[in-house]
Amino acid sequence: MDSEHWRAVITAAQSGDRRALDELVAGWLPLVYNIVGRALNGHADVDDVVQETMLRAVGNLGSLRDPDSFRSWLVAIAMRQIRDRARRRTPDRLEEAPASDFADLTVLRLQLEGQRREVAEAVRWLDDEDRQLLSLWWLEVAGELTRRELAAAVGITRQHAAVRVQRMKERLETSRGIVRALDGACPGLRELTGRWDGRPDSVWRKRLARHIRGCGYCGGTRETVVPAERLLVGIALVPLPVGFTLSLAFGGKTAVAAASAATSAGWSAKLLGALTKPAVAVTAGATIVAGGAYVVTQPPDAPPPRAAIAPTAAATSEPPRSSAPPAPAPTPKPSPSATKKADPYGTVVDAVDRAPDPDTRPAALPRRPESGITSTGGPKAVMQHRGDRVTLTGRGYVLVRWQISPGSRPGALVMPSWTGLKGRLFHVASGGSRRMDDPLPGAPNGYATGMGGPDIGYAVLPPGTQQMWQNEYFYLDGTVTLTQNERGCDYGLIVFPSDRDAVVRDINEGPAEGALRYGLVRDTGTDSAPVPQYVTRETPADPATVPQRSRV
């Protein structure tokens, strides 16, 4: 949660700002959908539970005293609705199959493979209570929730939550073993499952687990089993499926009834229109597309955006030639300011540098003008797969957070690229308490880093590429598109519009275990600050082909 941004949005929504309410609902709907969808494993009631959660949150927003607690408050409402739904179920509905199995949805929409797919499919074998807890723990591991918020949502202490989570993880690992075994070719297992109807439940989980424990074929793993929490780090939220926004608005009611309920709860006409149109509907602060995707846009009645600063002459294309000889230019008089010529923008490109010594404080970060950045990925764009992209526009700071998963797939890392640049883009700072090649806290003999280790393999950068830190900060004055070119090694990027104060806090804060690295300031405050290595003003069909040191 970008606390400062969302605190302002929540406060404005509580004061009756309908645009802020639109942004609030659009921004937090995916989180609620993932919690409910995973807890109910895609049951037909998911739409109704999500709708009821959002309606209750909007209707009771005025009772929220501390905007910083909004996320835990919203998650607690969702969990109450999930438990209420379980109490309301009648015996004839207990055996209903999911309308759309959320495990399959997770695998398909996030394109999970290998052991990540195995974890998603193992959720089917958990009991309702474990699945509800896992829906929160999954998001905790992925960085969407904190342990305090998890415990508050379940209504228990953090100590009790630790015990509950550990027990759930043990049953999850048992379920992973079942998924793995069912993918195998054990004759004894085929005979045992001959009487099974194919629907996971606790009885068959115990039977299959008993077989696996006593079977040399099923019990033997042919690869190192990576703990679930390491597999889930950085996994994106499952996008809302096509048609979900439409079903959310109607919720099984008539359009009139749905509109009446939403209006009485405080939903704006623009938001309701966005939720009930199957195509694209523009709200004041967001464009909600059928399927749940949304992008931050400029309000229709806002002034036109400020023109991007034009590139310097050194970065522009050659002017048209003329057959007429050029007129002689007057000789300018020398001036003190002309005696020192600044490097043209784009000539100083990121170079491989040495990490600062441990516990070395960063230099001061120069202050650049900022009016804010809008993003087609919203306040938090998660890019997990090749071709995922986000377009950034405005004047201000952007955080790109790295999540590398060599345990899932190590190998050569194809770097992301910045394309279609109009204006200027600088690499201003690095933070997150560590470079990705720093030893991970708690790793035996420090042999494991964010780039991998000998037991799982390493992510390998192209020769001459600048080593990234966990958090990389950029300053944009114009517009540019960042594309994830994931191929070879498994990695993800999370992109947040940010501000200078957040950058300063990050680079001056060491990890809880003691500072491995404070941050590093790269910004000189002038055009001589470095630009990213993989950046171009062109818009190639394949962004992965951008040269390593494009001239901008």
N, C-alpha and C positions, 0 to 999 in steps of 0.2 A: 504494500500500500504506500503510494507516494503521499505521505501524511499531510504535507502542507497543501497540496493541490486538493485532495479529497476533503480535508477539513473545511476549506473554503467552499467547495461544492455543496457539502452537507449543510453547512451553516446557511448558505443561500437558499437551498431547497426548504429548510425549516422556516425561512422567512417568507416563503411563498413564491420564490423565483421558479417559474415553470421550466425555464431552460436548464437550470441546475438540476431540477427533478428528472428531466429527460436524460441528462448525462449520467446521473446517478443510477437510474434503472438500467440504461444501456450498458454501463460499465460493469455492473455487478451481476447482471443476469447470467452470464456464462459460469461464474463461480457457483451460484445457487443450482444451476442446471447440473453441473458436474457432481455436486454433493448428493442431490436427490437422485440423479440418474444412476450413480454407482451404488448408493444405499439400497435402491429398489431394483437394481440390475435391469433397468429399462422397462419396468412394468408399465402397463397401460395407465396407471395412476400418476406417472411422473409429471405429465403436463399439468394435471390438476393441483398436485402438491407444489410445484414450482409457482403456478399462478397464485395459489393461496398465500405462499410465502411472500411473494412480491407485493401483493395487495395489503397484507398485514404490515409489512415493513413501511410501505408508503403511508398507510393510514395511521400508523403510530409513530411516524418520524418525529413529530413534535415532542414526544415523551423522552427522546434520547437526549440526555444531558451532556454527554461528552462525545463530540464528533470523532475523537480518536478511537473510541470503542465501537464504531459503526460495524466494522467487519465481524467482530466477535458477536455483536448483538444480532446481526443479520444471520450468521451461521446458527446461532442458538434458535432463532425463529424457524429456520429450515429444519433443524433436528426435531423441534417440537411438532412440526407438521408431519414429519416422517413417522414419529411415534404415534401421533393421533391417527394417522391413516392405518397403522398396524392394528390399533385397538378397534377401529371401525370395521375392519374386514370381517365379513360373514363367512361361515364355514364353506359355502359353495364357491367363494372366491379365493380360497386359500390355494387351490390347485391351479389357478390361472397361470398360463405361461407368459413370460414377458412379451410385450408387444414388439419390442426391438431390443434384443439382448445387448446390454450395455458393454459387455466384454467384447462382443464382435464389433460394436460401434467404436470402441476404444482402439482396437487393433486396426480396423480399416481406416478410420479418419486420422489417426496419428501415424499410420503406416509402421506399426511396431513389428519388430522381427526378433527371432531368437528368444533369449531369456526374458526380454521385455514383454513379448507376446505371451510367454508362459505365465508371467505374473498376472497379466490382465485376464487371461482365461481361468486362472486359478480362483478368481473372485467368485465364480459360479458355485464353488464347493463350500463356501462359507455360510454359516447360519445368519439369519437376519441381523442379530445383534452385532456379530463380528463384521458384517458387511457395512453396517452403519458406522462403526468405529473406523473401519478401513477407508471409508469415503472421506473422512477427515484426516487420517494419518497419511493417506496418499498425497493430499494437498499440503500437508505439513512438510513431507519429504521433498515435494516439488517446489517448496519455497512460497506457497500461497497462504499458509496459515502458520501460526506459532503454536508451541505446545500449550501455552497458557490459554489460547483461544480454543484449542481442541478440548482441553479439560473443562472450560467454561461451557462449551456447547453440549457436552455430555452431562454436565452437572456434577462433576466429581473433582477431587483435588488433583494437583499435578502428580503427586506421589501415587495415588490410586490410578491415574491415567497411565503412568509408566508401567504399572503391573498389567493393566488391561491391554495395553498395546503389545507388550511382550508376549502375552498369551495368544493374542490374535495373530501375531507374526509367526508363532510356532504352528498354528493351524494353517496359516497361509503357506508356509514352507511344506507342510504335509500335502496341501492341495497342489502345490507346484509339482511335487513328486508324482502325484496322480496324473496330472496333465502330461508330464514327461513320459510316464509309463504307457498311457493310452496311445501315445504317438509311436510307441515301439511295436515289436512283433513277438511278444512273449506268448507262447502257446497256452500256458497256464492261465494267464490273464484273459485270453480270448475265451477260454472255457468258463471262467468265473463270470464274465460279463455277458454270457449267453442269455442269462435271465434278466438282464438289466434293461430298463426301458429307455435309457439314454439321458434321463433327467437327473442332474446332480442333486444329492440330498445328504444329510448327515449319516444316515444308515449306510449308504453305499460308500461314503467317504471312509468310514471306519473299516468296512470290509476290504476295500481296495488298499488302504494304508496297511492293514494287517498282512495282506498278500505281499506288498512291496517290501515290508520289513523282512520277510522270510524268503524272498526270491533273489537269487544271485543275479539274474538277468535284469530285473526291474530295479533292484536296489543299487546296482553299480552305475555310477555316472560316468559318461564318456567325455565330459568336459568339466572344468571348474565351475561350480555353482556360485554365481555372484549374489551376494545378499540383496534382497529386494530393495532396500533403501538406496543402495548405490545405483540400481537400475532406474529408479524413479526420479532421481535428481534431474531437475530441468525439464521434465516432460510437460508439454503444454496442456492447457485445458482442452478437453474434447469440444470442438466447435458445435454450436447448436445445429441440429439437422434441418434440412430443407422443410419448410412448412411448420416448424415449431413455433415461430412467432405468431402465426395465424391461430394455431390451436391454443396458444397461451392467452390470446385476447378473448376467444370465445369460451374456452374451458368447458365445453359441453353445453353451454347455454345459448340462448338466442342472442343475436347481435345487440338487440335492444337491452336485454338483461345485462350482458357483459359491459356495454357502454355505461349503463346506469351504475353498476357496481364500481367500475373503474373511476367514473367521475366523482362518485360520493367518497371514494378513498383518496381523491386528490390527484388523479392522473390527468395530465394536460391533454387537450384535444389533439395537439400535435403528436404526443407520444402514443395516444390511443390509435390515431390514424396510422402511425408507423407500424404498430403491432397488428393491425387488422388488414393491411394491404399485403397481398401476396408478392407484389413486385417491390420496387424501391420506393421508400417514403423518406422524405427529408424532414428532420426535426431541426430545432434551432441549433443544437450543438452536435448532432450526430446523424449519419445516414444509416438506417437499419435496412439491411437487405434480406430478402427471404432466405432463410438458411442461417440467420443470426449474425452474419458478419456486419461490422459497422466501422465507419471511418469518421474521424473528427473532421468537420468541415467548417467553413466560415459561415456565420448566420447570413441569410439573404439580405437583411437590412443593414448589415455592417458595411463600413467603408471598404473600398477595394484594397487589396493587399499592397503593401509598399513594394515598389519595384526592386528587384535584386540588384546589388551593386554589380556593375558591368566589370568583366575581367579586364585586366590591364592589357596594354598593347602587346606585351610579350606573350600573352596567352591567347590572343585572338587570331583568327585566320587572316591570311594575307589579303590585302585589299585588291579590288579589280585593277587590272593594268590598263593604262591609257596610252594611245599612240602619240599624244601630244607631250612634249617635254615638260617636266614639272617646272613651275615658277620658282625662281630662287627664293629661298626662305631668308628673312632678315636675321642677322646675327644677334642673338639675345645677349644682353649684358649679363655678365656673371653676377651671381648673388650668393650670399653665404649659404642659403639653403640648397643651392644647386651644386655646391662643391662636393657633397656627399650623396652618392646615388644609392638608393635602397635596392635590394635584390627584388626583381619582379616576382609577383606571386606565383607559386608553383614550382620554383626552382629548388626549394629546400624540401626534400622528400624524406620521410621516415627512414632512418638508418638503424642498423643493429647496434644497440648500446649495451653497456654493462649495467646490471642492476645495482642500485645503491647498496652500500653496506647496511646490515641490519641495524635497526633503531635510528637510522638517519632521517631527520625531519626534512620534508620537502621545502623547496623554495616557495616564495609567495606567488600566488596565482594572479596574473594581471587581470584587471577588471575590463571586460568588454561590454558594450551595450547589449541589452537583451530585452526583447519584447515578447518572447515566448515562441515555442515550436509547436506546430500542429503535425499530427502523424496519422497516416492512413491505417495504422494499426491500433489507434486509440492510445490510452495512457500507458499500455503495456503490450507490446507486440512480441509474441513468442514465435521464433522461426526455427523449426526443427529439421526441415527437409530441403533438399536441393530445389531451388527455384522460388522459395518463399522470399517475399520482398516487402519493404515498407518505404514509402515516400515521405520525406520530412521537408517541411517548409517553414520559413520564418527566420528569426534572428535570436539565437540563444544556444543553450548547451544540450547535448544528447549523451546519454549513457548507453553503452553497448556492453552487456554482461555476457561473458563466455561460460559455457557449460560443455566440457569435453568428456566423452564417455568411451575411452579406449577399451574398457572392459566389455563393451558391447561390440565394438568394431574398431580395432587399432589400425594404424597405417598412415599413408601420406595424406596430409590435410590440405584441401584446396581452400584457399582463403576467400572470405567474402569480398565483395567489390562494391564500390560507389560509382554509380553511373548517372548520366544526364545532369551533371552538376551545372547549375547556373548561380554564379556568385562565388563565394569563397567557403572553403571547408578546411579547418585546422584540427590537428591532433593536439589537444591542449594538456591532458593529464592522464595518469594511470593510477588506479587505486584498487580497492577491494582487499587490502592487507597483504597481497602476495602476487608475485608473478606466477604464471601457470607452471613454470619449471621449478618453483620452490618446493622443498620437501613438505609433504602434508603432515600436519600435527598428528602425532600418535602413530605414524607409520614406523614399522620396525627398521631401525638403523637409518631412517630417513630415505629409504630407497624408493618410495612411491611419491609421485608428484601429480599435479593437475594434468600433466601430459601423459600419465600412465606409470607403469612399473614393470619389472621383469616377469611378474606372474600373469599379467593381462596384456602386455604389449604397450607400445608407445604411440602417441600421436606425433607425427614428424612434419615439421614445417618445411616449405620450399626453401632452397638455399638462399641466404641473404635476406630472409623475411624477418621483420621486427618481431621479437617475442612478445606476445600479448600478456597483459595482466588480467586478473579476474574481472575488473571493471576498467573499461577504456572510455575516456571522455573526449568528445569532439565539440567544436564550436562551428555552427553553421550560420552563414548570412546569405540566404538565398533558398535554393531548393535542390534536393539530391535524392536518389533512390539507392538504398542499401539492399543487396541481394545475398542470400545465404547460398553458397555454392557447395554445400556438404556433399562430399564424395570421397571414398576411401575411408577416412576416419569418421566416426560418428560424433558430431558436435552440434550444439544449438546456440542461438543468440537470443537474448532478451533485450529489447530496445525501449528505453524510457526517455521521453522528453524530460529535461532536468533544469537546474539553474545553478548559478555560480556558488551559492551558499551550500548547496548539497555536495558539490564537488569538493569544496574546501573541507567540509566535515569529513568526507570519506578519506581523502588523502592524508588527513592528520590523525586518523584513528587507527590504532593497531588492533590486532585480533585479541580475543580474551586470553589466549594462551601466552601472550607476550608478543611484541611486535616482531614478526619476521621481516616485514617491510612496511614502512609507512609509504605513502604514495610518492609519485614522481611528477613534477611539473615540467611540461615540455614547452609551454607557451612563452614566447618572448614578448607578447603584446603587439607585435608588428607582423608584416607579411613574411618575415623570416621564420615564423613558427612553422614546424613541419606539417606537411600534408600527408594523408594516408598513402601508403605505397600503391594500393590497388584502387586508383581513382581516375575518372575520365569524364570529359564533357560529352563524350559520345554516348549513344544508346545502342550498344551491340545487341544482336539477337540472342547471343549467349553471353551473359555477364561474366561467366567463368573464364572467358577468353581475354579479359582486360589485362594488358601487360602489367608487370609488377611495378614499373616506375613510369606510369603514364604522365605526359606533360600536360599540366592544366593551366 
